[in-house]
Amino acid sequence: MTRGTRGRDAQAGMSTAEYAVGTIAAAGFAAVLYKIVTSGPVSTAMRQLIERALDAGF
């Protein structure tokens, strides 16, 4: 192998690992956001906001 090829292969797995960490972080963030949005006070506030928007006269 030439030096350039070996260096490129050594870094090939790094991007995969970075994507995996990013995916796990995004899934964790989504889980926290889901818990917040489905909590009682936030759910009630969102429901009231949507009801007001649907009842608004144009």
C-alpha positions in Angstrom: 0.0 0.0 0.0 1.1 3.5 -0.6 1.1 6.0 2.2 -1.8 8.0 0.8 -4.1 4.9 0.5 -3.3 3.7 4.0 -4.1 7.1 5.5 -7.4 7.3 3.7 -8.4 3.9 4.9 -7.5 4.7 8.4 -9.9 7.6 8.5 -12.8 5.8 6.7 -14.1 4.4 10.0 -14.0 7.7 11.7 -16.8 9.2 9.7 -19.0 6.1 10.4 -18.3 6.5 14.2 -19.1 10.2 14.0 -22.4 9.5 12.2 -23.2 6.9 14.9 -22.5 9.3 17.7 -24.5 12.0 16.0 -27.4 9.6 15.4 -27.4 8.6 19.1 -27.3 12.2 20.2 -30.2 13.1 17.9 -32.3 10.2 19.2 -31.6 11.2 22.8 -32.6 14.8 22.0 -35.8 13.6 20.3 -36.6 11.5 23.4 -36.2 14.5 25.8 -38.2 16.7 23.5 -41.0 14.1 23.3 -41.1 13.9 27.1 -41.4 17.7 27.3 -44.0 18.1 24.7 -46.2 15.3 26.0 -46.0 16.6 29.6 -49.2 17.9 31.1 -48.7 21.7 31.1 -47.1 21.8 27.7 -49.7 19.5 26.2 -52.5 21.6 27.6 -50.9 24.9 26.4 -50.4 23.4 22.9 -54.0 22.2 22.8 -55.3 25.6 23.8 -53.1 27.3 21.2 -54.4 25.1 18.5 -58.0 25.5 19.6 -57.6 29.3 19.6 -56.1 29.2 16.1 -58.9 27.0 14.7 -61.6 29.2 16.3 -60.1 32.4 14.9 -62.3 34.3 12.5 -60.8 35.5 9.3 
